[in-house]
Amino acid sequence: MITLYSNCPTIDLHGIDRDYARILINDFIRDNYSMKNETVVIIHGIGSGIIRKVTQETLKKNKMVDSYKIDNFNAGETIVRLKRRV
């Protein structure tokens, strides 16, 4: 199955606790911002929603993030748009 975001950098947070997820998300965003990537994908799964909530809280506070949304075709991942680097 080919998805719209299959060529975007992706991180999979399955099996990660919430504190480590915050660290991984911020590192992932910083690295991709440095590489001037515009869009990245965070796979958090559906489950009980704990990692999805942590993902959204972390992205909301990150100054390198322009916007984010749950993927329309997969509720277990969040699509993140990074700010343009000048």
N, CA, C and O atoms as a GROMACS GRO file, in nm:
protein
  344
    1MET      N    1   0.084  -0.118   0.000
    1MET     CA    2   0.000   0.000   0.000
    1MET      C    3   0.089   0.125   0.000
    1MET      O    4   0.173   0.141   0.088
    2ILE      N    5   0.071   0.209  -0.096
    2ILE     CA    6   0.146   0.334  -0.104
    2ILE      C    7   0.062   0.445  -0.045
    2ILE      O    8  -0.055   0.463  -0.080
    3THR      N    9   0.122   0.519   0.046
    3THR     CA   10   0.050   0.630   0.107
    3THR      C   11   0.105   0.762   0.056
    3THR      O   12   0.214   0.769  -0.001
    4LEU      N   13   0.030   0.865   0.078
    4LEU     CA   14   0.067   0.999   0.034
    4LEU      C   15   0.198   1.044   0.096
    4LEU      O   16   0.273   1.119   0.032
    5TYR      N   17   0.227   1.001   0.216
    5TYR     CA   18   0.345   1.048   0.288
    5TYR      C   19   0.454   0.942   0.296
    5TYR      O   20   0.539   0.948   0.386
    6SER      N   21   0.455   0.846   0.205
    6SER     CA   22   0.550   0.734   0.213
    6SER      C   23   0.695   0.778   0.193
    6SER      O   24   0.786   0.707   0.236
    7ASN      N   25   0.719   0.893   0.131
    7ASN     CA   26   0.856   0.941   0.110
    7ASN      C   27   0.904   1.035   0.219
    7ASN      O   28   1.017   1.084   0.214
    8CYS      N   29   0.821   1.061   0.316
    8CYS     CA   30   0.857   1.154   0.424
    8CYS      C   31   0.933   1.080   0.534
    8CYS      O   32   0.909   0.962   0.558
    9PRO      N   33   1.025   1.150   0.601
    9PRO     CA   34   1.092   1.089   0.717
    9PRO      C   35   0.988   1.050   0.822
    9PRO      O   36   0.892   1.124   0.847
   10THR      N   37   1.008   0.934   0.882
   10THR     CA   38   0.910   0.878   0.974
   10THR      C   39   0.978   0.828   1.101
   10THR      O   40   1.090   0.777   1.098
   11ILE      N   41   0.908   0.844   1.213
   11ILE     CA   42   0.953   0.784   1.339
   11ILE      C   43   0.837   0.703   1.395
   11ILE      O   44   0.722   0.746   1.392
   12ASP      N   45   0.867   0.585   1.445
   12ASP     CA   46   0.766   0.495   1.500
   12ASP      C   47   0.784   0.488   1.652
   12ASP      O   48   0.889   0.450   1.701
   13LEU      N   49   0.680   0.526   1.725
   13LEU     CA   50   0.687   0.534   1.871
   13LEU      C   51   0.620   0.416   1.940
   13LEU      O   52   0.601   0.420   2.061
   14HIS      N   53   0.585   0.312   1.867
   14HIS     CA   54   0.524   0.194   1.929
   14HIS      C   55   0.616   0.139   2.038
   14HIS      O   56   0.735   0.121   2.016
   15GLY      N   57   0.559   0.113   2.155
   15GLY     CA   58   0.633   0.052   2.264
   15GLY      C   59   0.719   0.148   2.345
   15GLY      O   60   0.793   0.105   2.434
   16ILE      N   61   0.709   0.277   2.317
   16ILE     CA   62   0.790   0.378   2.386
   16ILE      C   63   0.706   0.441   2.497
   16ILE      O   64   0.587   0.466   2.477
   17ASP      N   65   0.766   0.468   2.613
   17ASP     CA   66   0.690   0.536   2.719
   17ASP      C   67   0.682   0.686   2.689
   17ASP      O   68   0.754   0.737   2.604
   18ARG      N   69   0.594   0.753   2.759
   18ARG     CA   70   0.565   0.894   2.726
   18ARG      C   71   0.684   0.989   2.743
   18ARG      O   72   0.700   1.081   2.663
   19ASP      N   73   0.766   0.968   2.845
   19ASP     CA   74   0.881   1.057   2.865
   19ASP      C   75   0.984   1.041   2.754
   19ASP      O   76   1.038   1.139   2.703
   20TYR      N   77   1.012   0.917   2.719
   20TYR     CA   78   1.107   0.891   2.611
   20TYR      C   79   1.050   0.938   2.477
   20TYR      O   80   1.124   0.983   2.390
   21ALA      N   81   0.918   0.926   2.460
   21ALA     CA   82   0.852   0.973   2.337
   21ALA      C   83   0.875   1.123   2.318
   21ALA      O   84   0.903   1.167   2.206
   22ARG      N   85   0.863   1.201   2.424
   22ARG     CA   86   0.886   1.346   2.414
   22ARG      C   87   1.027   1.376   2.364
   22ARG      O   88   1.047   1.461   2.277
   23ILE      N   89   1.124   1.305   2.421
   23ILE     CA   90   1.264   1.326   2.381
   23ILE      C   91   1.283   1.289   2.235
   23ILE      O   92   1.343   1.365   2.158
   24LEU      N   93   1.233   1.172   2.196
   24LEU     CA   94   1.248   1.127   2.057
   24LEU      C   95   1.180   1.221   1.958
   24LEU      O   96   1.235   1.250   1.852
   25ILE      N   97   1.062   1.268   1.992
   25ILE     CA   98   0.989   1.360   1.903
   25ILE      C   99   1.068   1.488   1.884
   25ILE      O  100   1.086   1.534   1.771
   26ASN      N  101   1.114   1.548   1.993
   26ASN     CA  102   1.188   1.674   1.981
   26ASN      C  103   1.320   1.656   1.904
   26ASN      O  104   1.356   1.742   1.824
   27ASP      N  105   1.389   1.546   1.928
   27ASP     CA  106   1.512   1.518   1.852
   27ASP      C  107   1.482   1.499   1.704
   27ASP      O  108   1.553   1.551   1.618
   28PHE      N  109   1.375   1.424   1.674
   28PHE     CA  110   1.334   1.398   1.536
   28PHE      C  111   1.298   1.528   1.465
   28PHE      O  112   1.339   1.550   1.350
   29ILE      N  113   1.223   1.614   1.531
   29ILE     CA  114   1.184   1.744   1.472
   29ILE      C  115   1.309   1.830   1.450
   29ILE      O  116   1.325   1.888   1.342
   30ARG      N  117   1.396   1.838   1.547
   30ARG     CA  118   1.518   1.920   1.534
   30ARG      C  119   1.605   1.871   1.419
   30ARG      O  120   1.654   1.951   1.339
   31ASP      N  121   1.625   1.740   1.411
   31ASP     CA  122   1.707   1.685   1.303
   31ASP      C  123   1.648   1.714   1.166
   31ASP      O  124   1.720   1.752   1.074
   32ASN      N  125   1.518   1.696   1.151
   32ASN     CA  126   1.454   1.718   1.022
   32ASN      C  127   1.444   1.866   0.987
   32ASN      O  128   1.448   1.902   0.870
   33TYR      N  129   1.430   1.950   1.087
   33TYR     CA  130   1.432   2.094   1.064
   33TYR      C  131   1.570   2.135   1.012
   33TYR      O  132   1.581   2.216   0.920
   34SER      N  133   1.675   2.080   1.072
   34SER     CA  134   1.812   2.109   1.030
   34SER      C  135   1.837   2.063   0.887
   34SER      O  136   1.912   2.126   0.812
   35MET      N  137   1.774   1.952   0.848
   35MET     CA  138   1.790   1.899   0.713
   35MET      C  139   1.695   1.964   0.613
   35MET      O  140   1.691   1.926   0.496
   36LYS      N  141   1.618   2.062   0.660
   36LYS     CA  142   1.524   2.139   0.577
   36LYS      C  143   1.412   2.053   0.518
   36LYS      O  144   1.361   2.082   0.411
   37ASN      N  145   1.375   1.948   0.589
   37ASN     CA  146   1.258   1.869   0.548
   37ASN      C  147   1.134   1.947   0.586
   37ASN      O  148   1.128   2.008   0.693
   38GLU      N  149   1.034   1.946   0.499
   38GLU     CA  150   0.913   2.023   0.524
   38GLU      C  151   0.805   1.943   0.596
   38GLU      O  152   0.728   1.998   0.674
   39THR      N  153   0.800   1.813   0.569
   39THR     CA  154   0.695   1.729   0.625
   39THR      C  155   0.756   1.602   0.683
   39THR      O  156   0.842   1.540   0.621
   40VAL      N  157   0.709   1.563   0.802
   40VAL     CA  158   0.753   1.439   0.865
   40VAL      C  159   0.630   1.366   0.919
   40VAL      O  160   0.523   1.425   0.936
   41VAL      N  161   0.648   1.238   0.946
   41VAL     CA  162   0.538   1.156   0.996
   41VAL      C  163   0.578   1.094   1.129
   41VAL      O  164   0.687   1.040   1.144
   42ILE      N  165   0.488   1.104   1.226
   42ILE     CA  166   0.509   1.041   1.356
   42ILE      C  167   0.403   0.932   1.371
   42ILE      O  168   0.283   0.960   1.371
   43ILE      N  169   0.449   0.807   1.384
   43ILE     CA  170   0.358   0.694   1.404
   43ILE      C  171   0.348   0.670   1.554
   43ILE      O  172   0.447   0.634   1.618
   44HIS      N  173   0.228   0.689   1.608
   44HIS     CA  174   0.208   0.671   1.752
   44HIS      C  175   0.111   0.558   1.781
   44HIS      O  176   0.097   0.517   1.896
   45GLY      N  177   0.045   0.508   1.681
   45GLY     CA  178  -0.054   0.402   1.699
   45GLY      C  179  -0.184   0.457   1.754
   45GLY      O  180  -0.196   0.576   1.782
   46ILE      N  181  -0.281   0.369   1.768
   46ILE     CA  182  -0.412   0.411   1.817
   46ILE      C  183  -0.424   0.378   1.965
   46ILE      O  184  -0.438   0.469   2.048
   47GLY      N  185  -0.420   0.253   2.001
   47GLY     CA  186  -0.419   0.209   2.141
   47GLY      C  187  -0.509   0.288   2.232
   47GLY      O  188  -0.624   0.318   2.197
   48SER      N  189  -0.459   0.323   2.348
   48SER     CA  190  -0.537   0.400   2.445
   48SER      C  191  -0.524   0.550   2.423
   48SER      O  192  -0.594   0.628   2.489
   49GLY      N  193  -0.438   0.592   2.332
   49GLY     CA  194  -0.427   0.733   2.297
   49GLY      C  195  -0.325   0.811   2.378
   49GLY      O  196  -0.311   0.932   2.360
   50ILE      N  197  -0.254   0.744   2.467
   50ILE     CA  198  -0.158   0.814   2.553
   50ILE      C  199  -0.044   0.875   2.471
   50ILE      O  200  -0.011   0.992   2.488
   51ILE      N  201   0.016   0.797   2.382
   51ILE     CA  202   0.129   0.848   2.303
   51ILE      C  203   0.080   0.951   2.201
   51ILE      O  204   0.153   1.046   2.171
   52ARG      N  205  -0.040   0.935   2.147
   52ARG     CA  206  -0.096   1.037   2.057
   52ARG      C  207  -0.109   1.170   2.130
   52ARG      O  208  -0.075   1.276   2.076
   53LYS      N  209  -0.158   1.165   2.254
   53LYS     CA  210  -0.176   1.287   2.333
   53LYS      C  211  -0.040   1.351   2.362
   53LYS      O  212  -0.025   1.473   2.349
   54VAL      N  213   0.059   1.271   2.402
   54VAL     CA  214   0.194   1.322   2.428
   54VAL      C  215   0.252   1.382   2.300
   54VAL      O  216   0.317   1.486   2.304
   55THR      N  217   0.229   1.316   2.187
   55THR     CA  218   0.277   1.367   2.058
   55THR      C  219   0.220   1.505   2.031
   55THR      O  220   0.294   1.597   1.997
   56GLN      N  221   0.090   1.520   2.046
   56GLN     CA  222   0.027   1.649   2.019
   56GLN      C  223   0.072   1.757   2.117
   56GLN      O  224   0.094   1.872   2.077
   57GLU      N  225   0.086   1.723   2.244
   57GLU     CA  226   0.134   1.820   2.343
   57GLU      C  227   0.276   1.865   2.310
   57GLU      O  228   0.308   1.984   2.321
   58THR      N  229   0.361   1.771   2.271
   58THR     CA  230   0.500   1.802   2.239
   58THR      C  231   0.509   1.889   2.114
   58THR      O  232   0.584   1.986   2.111
   59LEU      N  233   0.432   1.854   2.012
   59LEU     CA  234   0.434   1.932   1.887
   59LEU      C  235   0.382   2.074   1.909
   59LEU      O  236   0.432   2.168   1.849
   60LYS      N  237   0.281   2.087   1.994
   60LYS     CA  238   0.223   2.219   2.022
   60LYS      C  239   0.326   2.314   2.083
   60LYS      O  240   0.323   2.434   2.056
   61LYS      N  241   0.418   2.261   2.163
   61LYS     CA  242   0.519   2.343   2.230
   61LYS      C  243   0.645   2.365   2.148
   61LYS      O  244   0.726   2.451   2.182
   62ASN      N  245   0.663   2.290   2.041
   62ASN     CA  246   0.786   2.296   1.962
   62ASN      C  247   0.781   2.412   1.863
   62ASN      O  248   0.692   2.417   1.778
   63LYS      N  249   0.874   2.504   1.873
   63LYS     CA  250   0.875   2.625   1.790
   63LYS      C  251   0.912   2.599   1.644
   63LYS      O  252   0.895   2.687   1.560
   64MET      N  253   0.963   2.481   1.613
   64MET     CA  254   0.998   2.447   1.474
   64MET      C  255   0.880   2.389   1.398
   64MET      O  256   0.889   2.368   1.276
   65VAL      N  257   0.770   2.363   1.468
   65VAL     CA  258   0.652   2.302   1.406
   65VAL      C  259   0.557   2.411   1.360
   65VAL      O  260   0.518   2.500   1.436
   66ASP      N  261   0.520   2.404   1.232
   66ASP     CA  262   0.423   2.498   1.176
   66ASP      C  263   0.281   2.448   1.203
   66ASP      O  264   0.196   2.525   1.250
   67SER      N  265   0.255   2.321   1.173
   67SER     CA  266   0.123   2.263   1.196
   67SER      C  267   0.133   2.111   1.203
   67SER      O  268   0.234   2.053   1.165
   68TYR      N  269   0.027   2.050   1.251
   68TYR     CA  270   0.022   1.904   1.256
   68TYR      C  271  -0.124   1.860   1.254
   68TYR      O  272  -0.213   1.935   1.295
   69LYS      N  273  -0.146   1.738   1.207
   69LYS     CA  274  -0.282   1.682   1.203
   69LYS      C  275  -0.273   1.530   1.200
   69LYS      O  276  -0.174   1.473   1.156
   70ILE      N  277  -0.378   1.468   1.248
   70ILE     CA  278  -0.390   1.322   1.239
   70ILE      C  279  -0.412   1.291   1.091
   70ILE      O  280  -0.492   1.358   1.024
   71ASP      N  281  -0.343   1.190   1.040
   71ASP     CA  282  -0.358   1.148   0.900
   71ASP      C  283  -0.504   1.108   0.875
   71ASP      O  284  -0.562   1.031   0.952
   72ASN      N  285  -0.562   1.159   0.768
   72ASN     CA  286  -0.701   1.128   0.734
   72ASN      C  287  -0.723   0.980   0.707
   72ASN      O  288  -0.833   0.929   0.729
   73PHE      N  289  -0.621   0.910   0.661
   73PHE     CA  290  -0.635   0.770   0.624
   73PHE      C  291  -0.581   0.674   0.729
   73PHE      O  292  -0.601   0.553   0.718
   74ASN      N  293  -0.514   0.726   0.831
   74ASN     CA  294  -0.456   0.641   0.935
   74ASN      C  295  -0.453   0.718   1.066
   74ASN      O  296  -0.366   0.803   1.087
   75ALA      N  297  -0.547   0.689   1.154
   75ALA     CA  298  -0.557   0.761   1.282
   75ALA      C  299  -0.440   0.731   1.375
   75ALA      O  300  -0.430   0.792   1.481
   76GLY      N  301  -0.353   0.639   1.337
   76GLY     CA  302  -0.239   0.604   1.420
   76GLY      C  303  -0.114   0.682   1.388
   76GLY      O  304  -0.006   0.652   1.440
   77GLU      N  305  -0.126   0.783   1.301
   77GLU     CA  306  -0.009   0.864   1.271
   77GLU      C  307  -0.046   1.011   1.258
   77GLU      O  308  -0.158   1.046   1.222
   78THR      N  309   0.052   1.095   1.288
   78THR     CA  310   0.035   1.240   1.280
   78THR      C  311   0.131   1.294   1.174
   78THR      O  312   0.249   1.259   1.170
   79ILE      N  313   0.077   1.379   1.087
   79ILE     CA  314   0.155   1.444   0.983
   79ILE      C  315   0.196   1.581   1.036
   79ILE      O  316   0.112   1.659   1.082
   80VAL      N  317   0.326   1.609   1.029
   80VAL     CA  318   0.379   1.734   1.087
   80VAL      C  319   0.441   1.818   0.976
   80VAL      O  320   0.523   1.770   0.898
   81ARG      N  321   0.402   1.943   0.970
   81ARG     CA  322   0.459   2.040   0.876
   81ARG      C  323   0.556   2.127   0.956
   81ARG      O  324   0.518   2.188   1.055
   82LEU      N  325   0.681   2.131   0.914
   82LEU     CA  326   0.782   2.211   0.984
   82LEU      C  327   0.790   2.350   0.925
   82LEU      O  328   0.761   2.371   0.807
   83LYS      N  329   0.830   2.445   1.007
   83LYS     CA  330   0.848   2.581   0.958
   83LYS      C  331   0.963   2.584   0.860
   83LYS      O  332   1.056   2.503   0.869
   84ARG      N  333   0.958   2.676   0.769
   84ARG     CA  334   1.067   2.691   0.672
   84ARG      C  335   1.187   2.754   0.740
   84ARG      O  336   1.174   2.849   0.818
   85ARG      N  337   1.302   2.699   0.709
   85ARG     CA  338   1.425   2.751   0.766
   85ARG      C  339   1.480   2.860   0.677
   85ARG      O  340   1.485   2.844   0.555
   86VAL      N  341   1.520   2.971   0.736
   86VAL     CA  342   1.574   3.083   0.658
   86VAL      C  343   1.725   3.083   0.661
   86VAL      O  344   1.788   3.170   0.600
   0.00000   0.00000   0.00000
